[in-house]
Structures are given as structure tokens and as C-alpha cells.
């Protein structure tokens, strides 16, 4: 039997709408069980604290526990690979961060390609690094530091929390742009690096703001500049490195990622809720207290951030010749 044209079109449109309706229903139902948020930092650090802050928000908004699973090791590659190998169903997520972009070049061989294998969900928070020196060093500004370093080539020791971590590559970017020679001294974490900086065993560090801020407030460390493009609300009187070296930017960012091929509707729902969380006054206050700023934006925005950061740090890693321990 031949259907009237109007009836045919009606049935065709109804059939086409079924997948869309199905996707909407799936997104509205998600999640129906606990979700793992893999964090490749040890418990208690700034990255872990921020992940738990976001995990708590998502738990309250979506009605299922977002369980933080700490999987440190191999510069973040163990935790990242665990997510890459997980089902693409929205129930295993990654607390993605700057080392993911750095590691793409820092490690010669990885069992995954971060840009290809992780779907960006949402950028969340950016935390500035701060260029701090031991007060015994006779410099109070970035220009004075550069002049001192050039007058004493190879005599300044630059501490970091380890080879390839943000505090290391931020320092290498500074060396590259300022044209100075400093000896890199890697530690196993920022805490022992700060201990030696406080003792004057090393001279400078590009540390994450939250771990240095109390030492700055007590005048045990002297801040020369923050490493973000804009000044920090936590240290409003401290200039940026970019004021002296235009274009300089180095910070630790965080975001939510998922295994590739995670359904777009689930990614979209997570993106909406993450952005709502970042706009919540209580969460914004807590982020500010930790020295960070909210990022927010679409999955595409986060994808661009990851691509741009991967390209930037590839140049710095190649310049420095840095290799894993």
C-alpha cells in the first residue's frame, strides 16, 4: 500500500527522532551507579583536593557517588592508561592535568596517545606557579634575577618537584625565554624541594602557588612573579613573569576527561554539571582560597587547551633535553 506523502514524512521523522530521544533518555538516566574519577596524584595534594571538591559537587548533583581513585606513578601515566583502557560508558573518568600534555613529549614511548584516546569533557581550574627565591639571594625582581643569573652563569640552582613536572618545565621555559643558565635540581616531590629552598641549599623554584603561599606570607620565601598571564588574586601586588618576558605563561590546569568514544550526550551532561559547579559561589571561594581560578567552557574549549599545551611543552622539553629518571 502506498502511504500518503504527509503520513510517510510523519513516520520518517518519528523514526529519525527515536535515536535522539534514546540519547536524551540515556543522558537523563546517567549515572545509575557510582562513577570512578581517577586522580594520578597521591591523596592530600592540591590536585587531589580539587578533584574531591569537584567529585563532591557531581555526587550531589547527579545522585551517585563520584569516587576518587588515587593512581599515582610513572608521572601520571599509570592512572591515565587505566582510564584509556576502561569502557567508554561514562563510569570511569580522568582528572586530567598539565602533566598529560607534558608527558606526550617527555616520554619517548607511551602505550596511549592522550589527545587521541581521551575525550575532553570540561576544563575546571587553573593554578598559577610562583617564582620564589630564598631571601638570601640579592634580587627582588625578575629583571634583577635575570641580570644576576647572567652574571653568574651555571651558579644558580633551580629546584623542582621532579623531572618533567610543571615546576620543572616552567623553569625550563624561563631559561629558554630569558637566556639564562641554571642547574636543574630535581626532587621527589615539591615538599623536599621547598625544604632545601628554605634552607638556602637551592636558589629558585617555580612552585605551585598553594604549596608556597604560607612560606611567602611568613617571609621565608621571596616571590618575584607569578607565572600566569594575569596577576593572582592571592598575591595581587606580585607582577607576572610575562611583564618582563612577554608571552610567558606556565600554570597547572585541571579538567575532566573520559575514554574516547564516550557517548556525546554523557559528555555533554557532565560538562553542564561541571560548569555549574565552577559557577557555584562556595566552590569559587574554595578554589580562590587554594590560589586557583575557574576555567569552565565547552568540551571543544578543553580540547583546544590540551592541544595548545601539548604543542607548547613539546618545544620546551626538546629545548631542555629533559628525560625521565
N, C-alpha and C positions, 0 to 999 in steps of 0.2 A: 504494500500500500504506500502510495506517495503522500508524504506529510506536507501539509500547507507550509509555505515558507516561514510564516511567523512562528508556527509551532516548532519547526525544525531549529530555527535560530534560538528559541527559548530553551529547547533541550540541549543544544550545543553549549550555550552559555552556562547552563546549570552544571553540565558535565565538567566544563573548564573550571568552574568555581569550586568543585569538590576538593582538589588538592590544596587550594588556598585556604578553604575552611578547615581542612585537616591540619594544615600547618599552624593556623591560628589556635586551634584547639590544643595542639601539642604544646605550643608555647605557653598557653594559659595554664596547662596542667603541670608544666615543668616548674620545679623539680618534685618528683614523687618520692624521693628517698634522699639520704644525705649526700652531699657533694664534697669531694676532696679538693682542697686548694693547696697545691704543693708549693712549699717555700724552700728554696735551697740555701737558706741561711740557718745557723743554729738558733734555737729559741732564745729570746731575750734581747736580740739586737734590734736596731731601728727598723730594718726591713721586716722582721718578724712582727714587731709591734704594729706596724702599719697594716700588714696583712690581716692580723687578728681584728684590727679596727674595722676593716672592710668586710671581713668574714662575718663579724657580729651583725653588721648592718644588713648584709644579704640574708643571713639567717632569719632576722626579724621580718624582713620584707617578703621573703619568699616562702616562709613557713617550714623550711627544712634546715637541719644543721649544715653549715659550711665548715667542715672540719679541717683545721690547719695541720698539714703533714710536713714536718721538717725533714728534708732530704739533702743535707749538706754533703759536700765532697766534690773533688775534681773541678773546682772553680765554678760550680753550679751545673756542670754537665750531667751529673748523675740524676739530679731532680728533674732537669729539663728533658732528658731522654726518657725518663719514666712517664712523663706526660705525653711525649711524642708517640710512645708505644701503646698508649691507653686507647680504649674505644672512643670514637668521636660522637659521644652521646650527651655531652654537657655535664657529666658527673665526675670528671677529673679535669681540673683547671690548673694553670700555672701562674704563680705570682712572678711575672716576667719583670726583668730589670736590666739595667745598663750592662752588667757582665755578659748577658746574652749577645749583645751587639759587639762587645769587645772580643768575646771568645771566637767569633766567626773567623777572625784573622789570627788571633793569638795562638790557637791550636791548629796545627797543620792538618790533623785528621780528626773529624768528629763523625759520629755514627748518625748524624742528622744534619739537616740544613734548617737553621732556625726560621729564616724568612719563608721557606717553602713549607715547613712541617708544622708550624704553629700559626693558628688563625688569631689575628689580633681582635680582642673584644673591646677593651677600653683602657686608655691611659688613665692613671689615677693621680699620682703625686710626684712632684719633683723636689728633691732635697739638694740644696747647694753644698758644695765643698767650700772650705775656707782655707786660705793660705795663712798658716800660722808659723811663727818662728819663736825660738827661745828668746826671752827678753835680753839675754846677754849679747845677742847679735846686734851690732851697731847700725841697725836700719829700722826705719819706721814707716817707710812707704815702698811701694813696688818699684818705682824708679831708683830709689836708693838701694834696694836689694839687687836689682839688675846691675847697677854700677859696681856694687861690692863683689858680686859673683864674677863679673868680667875682670875685675882687678885681682881676683883670687881664683883663677880657673882650676877646677878639679878639687878645690879645697873644701867646698861646701857639701855636706851630706844631706841627701833628701830621703826621708823615711817614707815608707808606705806600708799598707796592711798586707802586702804580698805582690808577687809578680802578676801583672795583668789585671789587678783590681782597679776600681775607679780612682783611688788616691794615687796609684802609680801612673796610670795613663794621663791623668790630669797634670801631673808633674812633668811628664814627657812632652805633653802639648806645650806647656810653659817653656821648657827648654828649647823646643823647636821654634816657637814664635819669638822668644826673647834672644835666642842665640847665645845661651849660656851653657856652661859645662858644670854639671853637678854629678856627684856619685850617688847612684841609687842604692839605698839600703832597704831591702825587703824584710818584713817581719811576718810572723804567722798571726795576722790579725792587727787591727788598729790599736788595741789596748797596749800590747808591749811596745809598739812604735811610739805611742804617746808617752809611755813611761820613760823611754830614753830621750824623747824630745824635751820633756820636763826636766830631765837631769842634765841636759846640755850635751848628751852623747851624739846627737844628731842636730841639725840646724833648722830644717824646714820640713813642713808636711802640708799636703793638700788634703786635709781630712774632711770627712763628712761633718757637717755643722753640728748635729746632735751630740756627737761624742766629744767635741771640743768646746762646746759653748760654756760649760761650767768653769773650765780652766781659763777661758777668756774673761769671764766675769770676775774671777778671782785674781786676774792679772798675772797668772802663772804662765800664760802664753800670750803673745802679742799678735793680733790679727792684722794682716796687711791688706787683704782684699777678699771678697767673696768671688766665686767662680761662675756665677750665673750672669746672664745678660743684664739683669736688673738687680738693684740692691735688695738686701734681705730685710724683711720687717723685724727680724730678731736683732740684727745689727745695722740699724738704719744709717749710722754715721760712718760705716766702713764702705769704701768705694769698691768697685768691681775691678777685676784684672783687666777686663775689656776697656776700661777707661784709659789704660796705658797701652794695651795690646789689642787694638780694635779687632773684633770678631772672635775673641777668646770666649769660649763657653765650655764648661765641664761640670756636670752635675750627675747625681744619681736619680734616675727616674724609675718609677714602678708602674705596673699595669697588669691587667688580667689577660691571659692568653688561653687558648683551647687547642686540642689536636685538630689538624687540618680536616676539612670535610665535616666539622661540627655543623649541624643544621643552622642555616642563617637565621631562622626565627628564634632559636635558643640564644644565639649570639646577640641578636637584637634585644631580646628581653633582658639579658644580663647587662648589656650596655646601658639601657634605660635605667635600670636599678642602681648600677654603679654611679652614673651621673647624678641621680637623685641623692645618693649618699654624699657625694662630694659637695653638693649644694646645701646639705643639712648644717645648720649653724653650729650644733655641738661638735660634729665631725670636723668642720672647718676650723673651729677653735683648737681642737686637739692636734690637728695637722700643723697649725701655726705654732703651737707650743713646741712641737718637735722640729721646728725650723723649716718646714716644708710649705709648698703651695699646691693647691689642687690644679689638675690639668683638664680632665674631662674631655669631651669630644666624641666623634664617631669612631667605629672600628677602622675606617679608612684613614682617619687622622692619626690613630695609633700606629697603623701600618706604615704611614709615611715617616713618623718619628723613628720607628725601628730601622727603616731603610736608610734614612739620613744619618743616624748614629752609627750604623754598621759601616757606612762609607767613610765617615769622619775618622772613626777609631782605627780603621784599616790603615789609613795613611800614617797615623801616629805610631801604631805598633810596628809598621815597616821601618819608619824612621828610627825608632829606638832600638830595633833589633831584639826586642824582648822575647823571651821564650819561657815556657812553663818550667817549674822547678823539676 
